[in-house]
Amino acid sequence: MDRDTTRDQNIKENETFDGEYLDLPDIPLPETDNVLYSILNSLNQNIADFHTFVKFNPYLSEDHLNVELLKRSMGIHRDFAALFLHTKEELVFTYPEFIEKTEKLLFKGNIGTDCIKYTHKICRTISDYKIALHREGYLPDLRRQLPLVDL
């Protein structure tokens, strides 16, 4: 018998084991139905925060502004990379040139580029990417449907 099996036999049901190889309890896997919406919510929040800091930059100190803009830019990049990797496989057949261009923008990067200009470019690409996701049925059309009777 190996060490783990022997340890399991020596522990009674109500006892706890605080040893080196503590077995983790069975934790249910998280629900992944809303992963796409969680990524989009975080992405939208980071984009809104980024634009807010850019708009109010004359009122903030330069050091504070640089730190906040860098945090928001990194958050946008992280969330968009997650969204891109989560949905890329299905969109590559429909929009191959757009996916290739987006992949280069997202993962290649240029040394010495202006963070604000780069993030604005990413935000424009994100907007186009959301349109592609709507067209492919990933996201429901959230625009309010007007009943035909009211027209």
Legacy VTK file of the C-alpha trace (Angstrom):
# vtk DataFile Version 3.0
C-alpha trace
ASCII
DATASET POLYDATA
POINTS 151 float
0.000 0.000 0.000
1.131 3.504 -0.688
1.340 6.256 1.896
-1.969 7.963 0.995
-3.958 4.740 1.229
-2.410 3.938 4.605
-3.162 7.438 5.856
-6.784 7.168 4.711
-7.191 3.903 6.596
-5.749 5.416 9.783
-8.125 8.396 9.766
-11.555 7.720 11.156
-14.549 9.409 9.598
-14.931 12.222 12.129
-11.228 12.965 12.480
-9.415 15.677 10.588
-5.992 15.383 9.055
-3.691 18.374 9.159
-0.772 16.714 7.471
1.405 17.569 4.560
-0.869 16.144 1.851
-4.267 17.369 2.955
-6.909 16.100 0.549
-9.203 18.814 -0.698
-12.933 18.235 -0.376
-15.001 17.710 -3.479
-15.805 21.217 -4.617
-18.374 21.491 -7.395
-17.153 23.068 -10.593
-18.355 26.629 -11.186
-21.162 27.318 -13.587
-19.632 28.323 -16.910
-22.808 29.380 -18.703
-22.189 33.010 -17.832
-18.436 33.150 -18.470
-18.903 35.182 -21.629
-21.169 37.672 -19.866
-18.766 37.967 -16.918
-15.906 38.737 -19.283
-18.017 41.289 -21.162
-19.159 42.993 -17.947
-15.587 43.344 -16.736
-14.467 44.531 -20.168
-17.226 47.144 -20.400
-16.447 48.405 -16.890
-12.735 48.732 -17.666
-13.463 50.571 -20.926
-15.818 52.985 -19.154
-13.238 53.609 -16.417
-10.503 54.164 -19.002
-12.560 56.748 -20.896
-13.463 58.465 -17.617
-9.811 58.808 -16.622
-8.888 60.081 -20.097
-11.692 62.639 -19.978
-10.799 63.952 -16.529
-7.022 63.885 -16.961
-6.553 67.655 -16.407
-7.950 67.293 -12.891
-5.660 64.462 -11.745
-1.979 64.412 -10.944
0.163 62.947 -13.696
1.512 60.104 -11.543
-1.950 59.068 -10.374
-3.316 59.337 -13.903
-0.522 57.209 -15.386
-1.050 54.471 -12.809
-4.825 54.420 -13.294
-4.620 54.480 -17.097
-2.095 51.662 -17.076
-4.303 49.585 -14.749
-7.364 50.145 -16.939
-5.432 49.463 -20.134
-4.071 46.219 -18.729
-7.568 45.235 -17.571
-8.979 45.903 -21.036
-6.188 43.903 -22.638
-6.678 41.003 -20.188
-10.456 40.886 -20.600
-10.339 41.205 -24.375
-7.712 38.459 -24.582
-10.004 36.208 -22.516
-12.997 37.061 -24.710
-10.969 36.538 -27.869
-9.610 33.165 -26.772
-13.072 32.096 -25.587
-14.787 32.808 -28.923
-12.042 32.797 -31.567
-12.454 29.227 -32.804
-15.959 29.742 -34.156
-15.344 33.186 -35.636
-12.133 32.289 -37.473
-14.095 30.625 -40.295
-16.517 33.525 -40.712
-14.140 36.474 -40.323
-10.600 35.152 -40.975
-8.986 38.494 -41.914
-10.557 40.317 -38.985
-9.494 37.595 -36.536
-5.926 37.652 -37.888
-5.741 41.448 -37.608
-7.171 41.346 -34.084
-4.758 38.623 -33.029
-1.774 40.648 -34.254
-3.003 43.759 -32.455
-3.711 41.888 -29.248
-0.730 39.577 -28.941
2.112 41.156 -30.949
2.202 44.666 -29.590
4.804 47.285 -30.395
7.530 48.438 -28.058
7.346 52.113 -27.266
3.766 52.668 -28.412
1.623 55.215 -26.649
-0.576 53.407 -24.120
-3.578 55.679 -24.670
-3.505 55.440 -28.481
-3.021 51.665 -28.298
-5.947 51.290 -25.891
-8.173 53.453 -28.108
-7.283 51.210 -31.048
-8.095 48.113 -28.961
-11.427 49.673 -27.927
-12.393 50.224 -31.582
-11.498 46.602 -32.317
-13.542 45.457 -29.301
-16.553 47.334 -30.650
-16.207 45.578 -34.017
-15.675 42.250 -32.262
-18.896 42.686 -30.259
-20.774 43.330 -33.506
-19.358 40.081 -34.908
-20.420 38.246 -31.740
-23.950 39.639 -32.099
-24.102 38.552 -35.740
-22.973 35.021 -34.876
-25.523 34.686 -32.068
-23.150 34.721 -29.104
-24.886 37.708 -27.599
-28.610 38.405 -27.639
-29.854 41.563 -29.249
-30.434 43.755 -26.216
-32.176 46.513 -28.114
-35.766 46.833 -27.083
-38.117 45.229 -29.549
-41.039 47.490 -30.392
-44.362 45.805 -30.965
-45.682 46.291 -34.485
-49.035 47.494 -33.147
-47.469 50.662 -31.714
-46.031 51.682 -35.069
LINES 1 152
151 0 1 2 3 4 5 6 7 8 9 10 11 12 13 14 15 16 17 18 19 20 21 22 23 24 25 26 27 28 29 30 31 32 33 34 35 36 37 38 39 40 41 42 43 44 45 46 47 48 49 50 51 52 53 54 55 56 57 58 59 60 61 62 63 64 65 66 67 68 69 70 71 72 73 74 75 76 77 78 79 80 81 82 83 84 85 86 87 88 89 90 91 92 93 94 95 96 97 98 99 100 101 102 103 104 105 106 107 108 109 110 111 112 113 114 115 116 117 118 119 120 121 122 123 124 125 126 127 128 129 130 131 132 133 134 135 136 137 138 139 140 141 142 143 144 145 146 147 148 149 150
